[in-house]
Amino acid sequence: MPEYQLDPRLGVHREINIPPESAYLGLGWDDGPDTKRRHYRRYYNKELENVIEIMPRPSPFTSFDIMRGQSRGAKANWWPFKAAAK
């Protein structure tokens, strides 16, 4: 949420401590310092799964290695009968 301070020269509230535009996107607007409609959305330039402050380690998701066929130790062919030659 934005912070406001009264500008004594002009007698209006001005936003202070504005975050950098390269990392935050400003959304909404405020008619006064108490409206609370304006807020900022943080921008991350990599996947959220790889941002430690968003997704803690260890990951809360279950993951499995997917293996098929002989890479998991299976026989070459599971069908017990040989295919008939045509």
N, C-alpha and C positions, 0 to 999 in steps of 0.2 A: 504494500500500500504506500502511496506517496506521503511525504511529510511536507507541511506548509509552514511558512514563516511570514509574519506581517512585514511588508516593506514600508518603513516609516515615511519615506519620501513621497510615495504615491498613495499610501493608505490602502493597499490591496495585499492579498495573500499570494505569495509566490512559492512554487514548488522548490524544495531544497533536496540535496543528496540524490539527484537524478541518476539512475544507473546508466552505464554505457549502452548506447544503441546497438553496439555490435553483439551484446549478450542478452539484452532484454527488449521486449516488444511492449510498448505502452498500449493499453486497451481502455476504452471508456473515457469518461470525462467527469470532472467535479465542478459544480456550480459554486461551491464554497469548501472550506476545509473540513466540514463535517458531513458532506454528502456521501462519501465512501463508495462512489461508483467507479472511479479510476483505479486500475491496478496494473501490474506488470506481469508478463509471462516470460519465464526464463527460456533462452534458446541454447540448446546443446548441439555442438557440431559433430557428434558421433552418436552411435546407437545407444539408447538408454540402458540396454543390458550391459554395456561396457562402461557406464558411469558409476563409480563406486558409491558416490553419495546418494544416488537414486536406487540402485540395486545392490544391496549388501552381499558380501561373500560369506559363506557359501550361498549359492543361488537358491532361492526358495522353490525353484522348479525342478522336477525330476527329469533327468535326461538319460537316454539309453543310446548305446552304439548300435547301429543297424548293420547287420552282416547278412549276406545272402550266399547260398550255395556252398561251395567248397571252402570259402573263407571262414565259415563257422564250423567246419569239420564234418560236413555231411558227405554221404557217399555220392559218387558220380551220378547215379540214377536210382531213384527210389522205386521205380516200377519193376516188379520181379520178373516180368515176361519180356522176352526180346521182341522187338518189332518185326513183323513178318515182312520179308523182302518181296517187293513187287516186281 
